[in-house]
Amino acid sequence: MCIRDRDYIIQGEGEFTFSKLIDRLDNNRQISDIDGLIFKENKRIKINKPRFIENLDNLPIPAFELSNLKTYYDLFMKKYDELGAFSYPRSYRIPLEGSRGCPVACNFCSARTILGSKWRTKTPERLIQEILRIEELFPKIFHAEDTYITFVDNNFTTSKKHVLNFCSLKKKSKIDIPWAALTRATDLTYDLLKAMVNTGFFATYIGGESGDPDSLLNIGKKYKLDSTINAVKACIKANVQRIIVSFIVGFPFENMNAIKNTLEYAYKLRELAPDRIIISIYKATPFPSTPLWKELESQGKLSPNLENYDPTIAKGLVFDHPIFGYEAKELDILLALWKKLTALKILESKFVDHQLSFQQFVQYMNRIIFSLKSIGLKQIPRITVYMLFDKKQLLALVDTTIKKIENFIFD
């Protein structure tokens, strides 16, 4: 999008900025003093300071009645069915916003650019109001066994007092819907998590980011190497049922050793509770106005093609990495192998637990073996006709394949 082709652009939090702009235009009044507005004046682009809403309770309750929740629910469940053996338990999340802003300055993250560095939150009373409004509008979906509320703000647990007040009010209000939240590893203690679990908290998303100490320092995460491990262990002890942890690899300052450190860290982390921990691995992507973006832009290393920033594109990096370049073939192969490795572990577990039939297991295994050979891992034994009648031989093949991939990635 070219800014010169637009009349107005609203940056940051736009609720009040947009309504003020419409009011001024309708009444033919000047707009030059509206915070958060980007506009053209005498053929020049003017950028006003962004606007951040100090008291989020001043916002109206979202117009949930305008959303067709049933359509989203049906589409979501269909997607789960399509995932087959690699899906986790069916569930539908109703997203809510509890807070805005992030006090931590990670160099890759756009949260501070969009929502500012000051953490602001809706009161627990306001959050309960929104939840009850959803229950009123969509009672069937709200009370379905596979529905839960999730707070999508970056750091729901920034204030322990706020979280405990919300938990207390949720319990008093007798709202029994399960809930989840995005959290920060250093906020999560056993006592806090236990209080959350006692009010229906069952899932969390933690940004682990890296398993390499130098990378953690360079991105400004303010984590120690054991921060994520300690948080996950506290989640397990408190009986949090689903723990999603994300990592990022391929930062411009990382070499292959740093990347392998993160992959091994994530792999061992998952082994703490394979049935409850889900690991996501992403490639480093600089977002506009972040410190990472500015650094790469100053060095002339950003991709000139904005289409390359589409997160659905699987190949390569969107910047010229000093080791891997734009194509980053070695990195892509490593990540592909890591995904196959975790897929094998999931299949093996489900087969042993009788969640997959013999035939289903063989079909999935054949696909994985074929894909492993297509990305360059040649010494993988194939499934023989004898294995089709011998569970021990088949599982031995899985173990051999897992060890070969482990050796390739981590050695």
N, C-alpha and C positions, 0 to 999 in steps of 0.2 A: 504494500500500500504506500503510495506517495502522498506525503502530507500536503503537497501543493494542490492535489486534486480534491481536497476536502474543505468544506466550509468551516467546520468546527470539530475539534477532538477534545474529549474529556479524559484527563489523566488521573490516575489514582482512584480514590473512592468517589464515585460519581453521583450518588443518590441526590444530594442537595445541590450539587453543581448543575446537574441536568435540569432539575425542576426550576432552578433560578434562571437558567438560560432560556427555557421555554417561556417563562413568565416575562422576561425582559423583551424577548422577540415579539411576543404577542402584543405587548404594550408599547412597542417601538421605542424602547429605552436603551441606553448605552450598556455594553456588555464588557467593557475593557477591564473592569475591576473584579470580575468573577474569578475567585480562586479555583484552580483546577482546570481552567479552560485554555486551550490552544486555538488561536484564530488568526485570520488574516486582517491586517489593517494597513491601508494604503499600499497593498501588494507585498507587504512584509509580514513574515510569520512572527506572531507574538506568543510567548510562552509564559503564562502566569504561574505563580507558585502552586504546587499541588495542595489539595485540601484533604485533611485527615479528620474524621469525625471523632471528637473527644469522647462523647457519651453515646455509646452504641444503643442504649435503651431509647434514645430519641428517634431512632429509625422506626417506621411502622412495622408491625408484624408482617412478614412476607405473605404475599397473596397466594397461599398454597392452593386455594380453590381454583386457580387458573391452570394448575398443572394436572395432566392426565396421568395420575399415579398408577392406575391400573395398566395402562399401556406399557409404561416403563417396567413395571413388575413382571408382566408376561414376557417381554423381550429379554429381561435379565435372566429369568429362569430358563428360557430357551438356550441362552448362551452357555449356561452351566451344563446343560445336557449335551451340548456340542463338544465340550471339553473332554468328555469321557473319563478315562482312567486318571487324567492329570488334573481334574478339578478337585477343589476342596469342598467341604460340605455346602450344600445349597443354602444360599442366604441372600436376602435383599436388603440393602441399606437405604435408609431415608437420610439424606444429608442435611445437617444443620450447621450454622456458623455460630460459634460461641465467642470468638475473639478475633482481633486483628493486630497485625504488627508483630515484629520479631526483634528481641533485644540482642540476638547473637548475629555476628557479622561474617557468616560463611561467604567465601569469595565467589562461589558459583551460584548462589541462590538469589532469585529475583524477589523474594518475599519482602525484603526491606525496601526495594526499589518501588514496589507497587503499594505496599501497605504501611511503610514507615518502620522506624526502629522502636517506637514506643508501643508497648503491649497494652491494649485496651480490651476490655471484656464486657459482655452483657452480664447483667446480674443473674444469679441463680433463679430469682423469681421470674425474670424475663424468659429464661431458657425453659422453665416449666410451662409458662404460658404458651410458648411456641409448640412444645410437645403436645400439650392438651388440645391445641387447635388442630394439629394433624390428626389426632385421635378422633376428634369430633367430625372432621371431614371425610376420613378414610378408615372407618372402624374395622372393616374386614381385613384390609391389608395390615393395619396397625397391630391387630391381634393375631395375625398369622404366625405360625411357629417359626417360620424362616425369615421374619422381618426384624430388623434392629435399627436403632438410631446411631448415626456416626457423626461426630463433630469433626469437620474437615479443616478447621483452622490449624495453623502450623504447629502450635504448641499449646494444647489445651491445659497442660499441667504446669504452666509457668508459675502459677500461684497455688501452693498447697492448700492455703486457707480457702481459696475460691472453690477448689475441687471438693473439699470436704463439706463446704456449705451447700454445694449443688447436690452432693450425695445425700446429705441430711434432708434436704427439701424434697428430693425425688422419693425418698423413702416415706416421708410424711404424706406426700401426695398420693401414695399407693399406685404409682405408675410402674408397672411391672415389665415394660418392654426392655429387652437387652440393649446395651449401648456400647459404643466403641469410640476411640479417639486417637488422633495423631499426638504422639508424645515425644519428649526428649529424654534420652537415656539417663542423663544426670539428674533428672527430676524424679525418677522412679525408685521409690523405696518400697520395701515389703509392706510396711504399715499403711502407706498411702494406697498401694495397689489392693490390699486386703479390704480396705474401706470401700474402694471402688467396686471390687468384685461382689461385695455384700449387697450392692444396689443394682446388680445386673450387668456390670462391666465384664465383657467376655473377650474383647479383641483390641489390639493396639497395633499401630504402625510406628516403628522407630527408625529414624534415619541414622544408621550406623556409619554410613559414608565410606569408611576406609578401615582396613586392617593393617595398615602400615603406619608406624608412628610418625615418620617424616611427613607423610601425606596429610595426616590429621593436623599437624602443626601448620603446614603450608595452606590448607584451606580455611584455617581460622575457626575450626569447629569447637574448640575448647573442650575436647574429649581427651581422656587418657586412653591408652590402648585397651584397658580392661573395662572401660565405662559401659560399652554395649554388652559385654559378657555379663557383667554384674546386673545390669538392668533386665536382661533376659532371664537370668537365674531367679531374680526377684519375681518376675512374671510367672515363671513355672511354679515357684513355691506358693504364690498367692492364688494359683489355679486359674490364671488367665488362659482361655481355651485356644485362642488364635493369636500368634505373635508374628507379625510381618516385619521383616528387617530389610532395609534397602542399602545397597552399596554402590559406589561410583568408581569406575576405573578409567584410566587413559588421560588423566590430567597432564598438561604439557610438561610438568616437572617430574613425571613418573617414568621410570624405566621398567623393563620387564620384571625385574625382581620385586619391585613395589607392587605391581599388579598381581603377581602370583601370591604375595603376602596377603593381599585382600581376599583373593579367591580361596586360599587355604583357611583363612580366618573365618570366612563366611561358611565354608564347608563344615568346619569343626563346630561352629556355632549351631548349625542345623542339627548336628548329631546329638545335641543336648536333649532335644525332644522332637524327633523327626515327624511325629504325628501332629504336632502343634505349631511348629516353626516353618514359616514360608520365607524364602530368601529371594529378593529381587536384585538383579545386577544391571546397572545402567552404564552407558558410556558417557564420559564427560562432555557436556554441551554448554558452551558459553551463551548466556542470555543477555540481551541488550542492557547496557548500563550497569551490569554487575562488574565488580573488580576484575574477574576473570576475563570478561568481554573486553574491558578497556585495555588490559594488558596485551591481549592478543591483537586487538585492533591497532594499538600503537606500534606493534611489531610487523603489521601487515600480514598476519597469518590467518585471518578469518576467511572462510569461504565466501566468495562474492555472490554465490548463488543461494538466495534465501530458501529455495525449495529443499536444499540440503538439510535445513533445520527441521524438517518434518520428522517427528519422532517415530513414525511408522517405517522410515527407511532404515534397513538393518545394516547396511554395509558402510564401513569407513567412519571417519570423523569429520566434523564440520570445521576443523582448523588444521593447519599444517603442523603436525606433531614433530618435534625434533628427532624422534627415533622412528616413528611409524608412518610419518607423512599423512596425507589426506586419506589414502586407501586403507591403511592400517589392517592389512590382511592378516598379519600375525595375531593381532588383537582379536579380530573377528573369529579366527579359528579357535583361539583359546576360549573365548566366551561360548562358542558353539559346543565345544567339548565339555565345558563346565555344565551347560544346560543338559547335555546328554547324560552326564554323570549323575546329576540330581534326578533326572527322569528314571534312570535305571534303579536308583535307590527307592524311588516311589513305587515303581513296578514290582520290584522284589518284595517290598513290604506288603503290598496289596495282594500279591500272589500267595505269600506265606499265610496271610490272614484270611485267605479264601474269599477275597473281594473281587478277584479276577479268576475266570475259568482258565483251564489249561490252554484252550484254543485262543482266547483273548490275549493271554500272556505271550504266546508264541508270535502272534501277529504283531504286537507292539515291539517285541524283541527284534523281529526281522526288520522292521522299519528303522529301528535305532542302529542296528548293525550296518544296514545299507547306507544310512546317512553318515555314520562314522567313517566308512571307507570312502565316501564321496568327498569328505573334507580332509582326507590324507592320512587317516589312521588305518594302515593296511593290515597289520598283524592281529586282526580280530578273528577268532575262530567262528565258523558258521554253525548254525543249528543243523544237526544231522538228523536223519530219520529215526535213529535210536533214541535221541533225546525226547522225541515226541511221546515216548512211552515211559520215560524215566525222569521223574521229578528231580532227583538228586543230581543227575548229569546236567539237567537244564539250569539248575541253580548254581552248579559249579561253573558253568559257562558265564553266567551273570557275574559271579565273583571274579573270574579271570578278567572279564571285560572291564569291570570296575577298577581293578588293580592296574591294568594297563593305562587307563585314562588318568588315574591318580598319579601314576609315575610320570606321564607325559606333562601334566599340568604343573605338578608341584615340585618336581625334581629340577 
